[in-house]
């Protein structure tokens, strides 16, 4: 089973790595795959097919282990169906199998770079899906442990997979590809180390845990990871002075690094099969069994400010966003371009609010009370996105992302522009679509079984938080955004959409307050929170807060839209005046003067009784 698990991860990394090679390392021609990229794609198809097979075999091994039967006896359609559809780990594995199958079919049809980028993201998502079910309640906070492990696996995939992908790049493109890989590898290595430390902390937070087999494998894996970082540094140093090293020597160094990476992957597979140290499980509270930590004290202003329970995955995403933003600003500064300080402050404010609503005291109480969940929802979906939108991250990216390596290659910036101006982006940034995702999704989420199902696990929490942020960002970017959009819609239409959003949000809040039954599927009741005796009153309070907090950002956006309308009209007036002055200086009448002269001629003819 360990060998199958090791093969599973190696094939997953190889799949992602070859997709990275096609999308980012190989030189494309106006977005179309080159001949060398098509050859690598054929390799990627084989790796994906083998990955799918090992994923299914992993299901059989897991069933055999659970039922304590032979591998052959595990091939039972009813048992496999029950495992994949009735257990949490099975459902995530079924999701993994479906996504891998989609990637496999898509790769046979793809001829351009952008779809390969999408397939790369789907492959990473498929790989990390079962990780959300890999943590026990006895080992501490789900948010820290699961988030750190997901980040660790994703970063290791980019690092190890990227190196695998380099091996399949043609020799003549390998040096230039290594430049791009080295930049990505540096970021990934940092994430691997930090998330690995966080994961080890959650597993080995007791002195006795360091005398277990699990701790010995962790230590060995740390040593190999340090060796990998040293080899990566040597690669990067040799690239900085590539005239001093021959390509053959560089390839040899890459092969050795890949062998060490294989050892790290196999050790990771070994770790996944070893029972980690388990803490005390007999006296766990209901809250610890569900969310991984004890019920916080009754909410107060001080408690909300001082409590902090890190959601490692959200923190990793926020740190990445901040690091990329700072990198973009520094690139502009180095080449002498300016970037408004107000935009940076706005972006930082949005990031801080997201952290407060997911890992801060508000995020903690949102797990125990629907009222505070709704406050966090309003921050994530309606207030923090305004700061992100005013930070203009898309504009910053378009000004700083790397160009193509030759006139024909689109490069990373070209891919971003292609996505921005694609027909899918045109549909997505339509105000009606943005409104449907912004307000329409509220009814789907809270008035169906979806909310109760998502609240039962950490993956559901992460999905909701990311949905709130992205839906809010899309809506406010369309209405008051600084960043470029595929189409510019009239201000009057934006105002109508804002009034529609206000009405829909009010209707949603009233409907929520009027509910006579709980909509959480029993989640909040299962926590047995002593300071929350009336769950229905708590739910009604959440609806009230949703109405009160939801109207204010929309009103502010309405005011901002009026201001933008006035400013645009002023700019248009100034443009017309400048055009008139320019034409007058050249001795040429402008269009308005010509039209007035024409009307004057007609009037003179009417006075004289002449026919035109």
N, C-alpha and C positions, 0 to 999 in steps of 0.2 A: 504493500500500500504506500510505503514511503517513496519507493521508486516511481509509482504512478503519480504521486503528488509532485515529486520533483520534475518528472516529465511534463506534467500539467503546467507548472510555472515556467519552465524553460521554453515550452512551446508558446505560452502566452507572451512571454517577453520577446521571443523571436518574431511573433506575429506583429506586435506593436512596433518592434524595431524596424522590420522591413517596411511597415506602413510609414514610419517616420522617414525612412530613407526615400521613399517615393514622394512624400509630401514636402519635405523640407531639405533633405540632403542632396537629392539628385537635381540637376539643372533641367527645368521644364522650358517649354517653348510656348509663350503666350497662354500659359495655363494648361496646355495639353501635355500629356505624358510623353517623355522622350523614349527613344528605343531602349536605352538602358533601364529606364524606370519600368517599362513594360516587362522587361526580363525579370526585374526584381519583383514585380507584381505576381508573376507566375510562381515565384518562390513563396510569396506571402500567401497565396491561395493554398499551397500545399501545407504550410505551417498552420493556417487557420483550420483546415480540414482535420489535421492531426490533433489540434487543440480541442476541437469539438468532440472527437472520439475519446480523448483522455478525460474530458469533462464528464461524458456519459459513463465511462468506466469508473470514475470517481464516485458516481451515484451508486453503482453496483457494489463497490467496495464498502461504502458507507452503510448500505443496507445490510450487507453481510456482517459487518462489525456490530451493528445495533442488534440484529436478530441472532447473532452468534451461529450463523450457518455458513456453508461453503459458498464460494464465489459462484459456482454453477447453480446452486439452489436459489440464489438471489435473483436470477432472471425470471421474475414472475411479473407479468403485466399489471396485475391488480396491486401487488405490493409496491411496485415502482410508481404507479399512479397515485397511490395513497401517500407515499413519501413526498412526491413532488407537489402535491396539491393540498396536503393537510398539515404539514409541518412548516415552521418558519424557515429553517435552513433549506428544506426542500423547495419552497416557493422561490427563494432567492437563487437556488441552483437552476430551477426551471427558467427563471428570468435570464440567467446566464446562458443557458443552452439556446434560448430563442434569439438572444442578441448575437451570439456567435454565428448562428445560422444566417441571420440577416446580413452580417458582415461578409460571410462566405459567398452568399448569392450576389451581393452588391459588387464584390471585387471582380466577379466574372463579367460585369457589365461596364465598369468604370473606365473612362478614357481621359479624365481630366483630374487636376490636382485637388480642387476643392472637395469633391466627394470623398477623396482619400483622407483628407483632414477629418471629416465627419466620422468616417469609419474608425480612425485612430481613437477619437474620443469615445465612440461606442465600445471599442475593444477594452479600453481602460475601465469604463463603467461596468462592463460584464465581469471583468476580473475582480473588482472590489465589491461587487454586490453581496456575495456570501460572507464577506468579512464583517458586515454589520451584525451578523448573528454569531460572532465568534467569542463573545465575552460573557462570563458568568457574573451573576449578581454579587457573588462573594468576593470578587476581586476589585471592588471599588467602583468609581463613577463610570457609567457607560459612556458619557460624553467625552471624557478624557481618554479612556482606554480604546474605545472603538474608533474615535476620531483620529487618534495617534496612529493606530494600526492601519486604517484606510489611507492616511497620508503616507505612511511608510511604504505600503505596497505600491501606491501610485507613483511615488517618487523613485522607488527602486525599479519599477517597470520602465520609466523613462531613461534612467541611468543605464541599467543593464541592457534593456531593449535597444537603446540608441547605439550602444557599442556593437551589438549583434548586427544591427542594420548597416553599420559602417563596413562590416566584413563583406557585404554583398554589393557595395558600390564599386564601379569600374575603377581600375587603377588610376586612370587619368583624372578622375574626379575626386579621388580619395582625400587629397590634401585640403581642397576647398571645403569638402564635406566635414572634415575634422574640425575646421574652424567653427562651423555652426554647432557641431556636436559638443565641442568643449565648452561653449557658453551655456548650453542647456545642461550639460553634465555638472557644471559648477553649482547651479541652482538646485539641481536634483540631489547632489551629494549633501548639500547643507540641509535640505529637507529630510533626507534619509537619516542623518546623524541626530538631528533634533527630535524627530518623531520616534526614532529608535530609543533614545534616552527616555522619552515620555512613556513609551510602551514598557520598557524595562522597569520603570518606576512603579507602574501600576501592577506589574506582576511580581516584583521583588521588593516590595515595600516593607518587608519584615526581615529581621536579621537571620532568622532560621531558614528563610527561603534561599539564601546564598549557599546552602550546603546541599542543594538538590541537583539532579541531572540537568534540569531545565536551565539553572544558572550557569552551569559549565558550558553548555552549548551556546548560551547567550554571550559568554565571555569570548569563546572561540570565534563567534560571528563578528564580534566587535573588532577583534584583532585582524581578521580578514578584511573587514570594511576599511580599517585604517590603512592596510596595505593597498587596497584599491584606490583610496584617495591619494596615496603617495604615487602610485602609477599614473593616475590621472594628472597629477601635478607635473610629473615628468613628461607626459605627452604634451601638455599645454606649454611647458617650457621649450620643448623641442620645436613646437610649432612657431613659437615666437622667433626662433632662429633656425628656420627650416633648411637654410642653406648648409647647416652644419650636420645634417642627418640625412641619410639616404632613405628613400621610400621603403626599401626592403627592411631596413632596421626598424622603421616606424611600424610597419605591418607586423613584424615579429613581436614588438612590444604590445601591440593591440591584441595579438593572439594570446600572449601570456596573461594580459589583463582579463580577457574573456574567460580563460580557464579558471582564474581566481574567482571571477563572478559566478561561474557555474558552481563552484564550491560553496559560495555564499548562498546561492539559491537552494542547493541541496540541504544546507544546514537550516535554512528557513523552513523547508518542507519537514525536516526532522523535528524542528520546534513545534510545528503545527500538530504533530502526532504525539508529543509528550504532554502529559497532564501538567499544567503550570501549578505552582504552589497555590493552594486554596486556603483562604482565611477562615475565620469562624463563620459557620453557616447555620448554627442552631438557633441563634437569637436575632436573626434578621427581621427587621420590620417590613410591613407591607410596602412602604415606600422604597426601601433598599432593594427589595425583590423586583420592583418595576423600573425605577429610575436609577438605582445604584447608589443612592445616598439617603441619609436620614431626612425626615421632614424638617424643614427650617422652622425657626420660631415664628410666631404670628407676625404678619407684615407690618412694618412701620417705615417711616422715612429713613431712619438710620439703618435699619436692617437691609432695606433695598439698596442703599448706597454701599454698604460694606461687604455684603455677601458676593462671592465670586466662585463659580463652578465652571472651569474651563471646558468649552466645547472645542476639542482639539481640531476637528475638521473645519469648522467655521473660522477658527483662529488662523489655521493654515491658509485658507482662502483669502482672508483679510490681509494677512502679512504679505502674501504674494501680490495682491492688488496694490498695497502701499509701496512695496519694493519696486514694482514695475512703474508706478506713477513717479516715484522719486528718481528712478533711473531715467525716465523720459525727460523730466525737468532738468536733470543734470546734463543730459545730452544737449538740450537746447542752450543751456548756459555756456557749455564748452564751445559751442559754435557761434556764440555771441547773440543769440536770439533771446527775447524776453518771454516770460510767462507770468500772467497776473497772479499776485500773491493771493488775491481773493478767491481765485479758483482752487488753489491748493488748500486754503483754509476750509472752503466749502466741502471739498472732497474728504479732508481729514475729519470734519464734523460728521459727515455721513457714515464713515467707517467706525467712528467712536460710538455712534448711536446703535449701529448694528451689533457691535461687540457687547454693549450694555443690554440689548434686547435678547441676546443669545447666551452669553456667558456670564454677564453681570447679574446683580440682584434681581432685576426685572426678569431675566431669562430663567432664574431659579424659581421664582414664584409663579411664572407662567406654566411650569410643569405641574403645579399643585392647585391652581385656581384658574377658572375660565375667565374671570374678570381681569386678571393680570395677563393671561394669554392674549386677550383682546387689546390690552394696552401695548404689549409687545408687537402684536400684529400691526397696529396703527403706526408704530415707530418704523417697523421694517417695510411696510408697504406704502406709507404716505408721507413720512417725514424724512427718514434717512435717504430715500431715493432723490428727493429734491436737492440735498447736498451733493450727492453723486452726480446728478445731471448738471448742476451749476459748476462742478469741477471739470466738465468737458473732457472726460477721459478718452473719448473716441478721437477728438481733435488732436489731443496730445499724442495718441498712438500713431495717427496718420502722419504727423510731423516728425516722428522719431523712429518708426520701425525701419528695419534695413531694406534697402532696395534690392533688385535683382543683381546677380553677379555678372550679367551681360545684358545688352539692350533687349534681348528677346525674353529673358526670364522675368516673371512678375515679382518674385520675391515675396517676403512676408507681408510687406506693405501692399503689394499688388493683390495678394489673397484677401486682405482686409477690405480693399476697395471693391473687389469682386463680390464679396459677401454683402457689402453695404448697398450695392446697386443691383443686386440680383432681384428677380421677380418675387422671390419669397420674402425678401426684405421689404419690397414695395407693399406686399399684402400685410406683412406684420406691422409696419409703421403706419398703416391707414388708421386714422383716428377711431373709426368704428371698431376695428379689430382690437386696438389698444384698449378701448372702453370695455369690450366684451371680456378681455382677459383680466382687466383691472377690477371691474365690479361684477361681471357675470360669473366669474369663477367663485365668488363668495357664495352664491346660491348653490352651486354644485358642491362646494366643499362642506358647507355647514348644514345643508338641508338634505343630505344623503348620508349613507353609512360611511362615506369616505373619511370624514373627520375622525370618527371613532376608531376606524382601522389604522389611520396614520398615527394617531396618538399612542398606539400600543408599542411602538418600537422607535429606536433612535433614527433609523433611516427615514421613517415617516416625518419626524420632527425636522430633519435636515431638508427633506423635499419641500415641506411647507415653507420653511424659512427662505429657501432659495427662490421658490415661486413668488412669495410676497415681494422680495427685493426686485426680481427681474420684471414682474408685472408692473410694479410701481415705477421702476426706472423707464420702462418702455412708454408708459402713459405720460409721465411728466416730460420725457424727452421729446415726444411728439407735440406736446402743448407748449412748453416754455424752454425747450432744449436749446443749448448753444451749439451742440454737435450737428454736423450735416446729416440730413435725412434724404432718402431717395427722391422724395417729392416735398414741396413746400405747400402747405394747405392754408387757405385764407384764414385770417384772424377771426372772422365772424363764425366760421365753421368750428374753430377751436372753442370759442365761447359757448356755442350751442352744445358741444360735447361735454364741456365742464358742467353746464346746467343739467345735462343728462346724467352725468356721474353723481352730482349732488342728489338728484331725485332718487336714483337707484340705490345709493348708499343709505339714504334716509329710509326707504322702503325696506331694505335689508335689515336695518337696525330695529325698526318697528316690528317686523316679522319675528325677529329673534327675541325681542322682549315679550312678544305675545305667546311664545312657545310654552305649552303646559307640560311638556316632557323633556327629559334631558337628551341632548344631541351627541354626547361624547361616547356613547356605546358602553358606558359603565367605567370609563377610564378613571375619572376623578374620584368616583366612589371607591374604587379598588385601592386607592392610596390611604384611605381612612384618616384623613387630615382632621385632627381634633379641633383646630381653630376655624374649621369651615363646616358648621353643622347643616346649613341649608344650601344644597348644591343648586337647586332651582333658582333661588334668590341670587346666587352668585352668577348664574348664567344670564339672568335678566339684567344684572348690573353690568355684565360684559356687553350686552346689547346697547345699554345706555351710553357706556363709554365709547363704543364704536360710533354711535351717532354724534356724540359731542366732539370727539377727537377727529372724526373723519371729515366734518364739514370745514374745519379751520384750514387745513392745507388746500382744499379745493377753492375756498374763497381767496386765499393768498395767491393761488395760481391764476384765478380769475383777474385779480388786480394786476398781476404781472403780465398777463396777456394783453390787457388794455394798455399798459405802459409800452409793451413791445409794439403794439399797433400804432400808437402815437409816434414812437421813435422811427418806425419804418416809413410812416407818412412824411415825417420831417426829412428823412434821408432822400425820399423820392422827390420832394419839393426842392431840396438843395441840388439834386442831380439835374432836374429840369432847368433850374436857374443857371447852373454852370454851363449847361448845354446851350442855353440861349446866349449867354455871355460869349461863349466860344464862337458861335456862329456870327454874332454881331461883330466881333473883332475881325473875323474873316470877310466881313461884308456880305454874308449870306443870311437871308431871312430864315427863321426857324419854321417849323411846321405850323405852329399856332399863328404866327404873323402871316404866313401864306394863306391860311384859311380865312383869317380876318380880311385880308385884302380881297380874296375871292368874294366874300359876302358883301363887301363894300362895292365891288364891281356890279354885282347883281342888283343892289339897291339903286345905283346910279342908272342902270338900264331901266328899272321900273319907273323911275322918275321921268325918264325921257320917253317912255312908252315903247322901248325897243324890245324885240324878242331875243331871248338868249340863243 
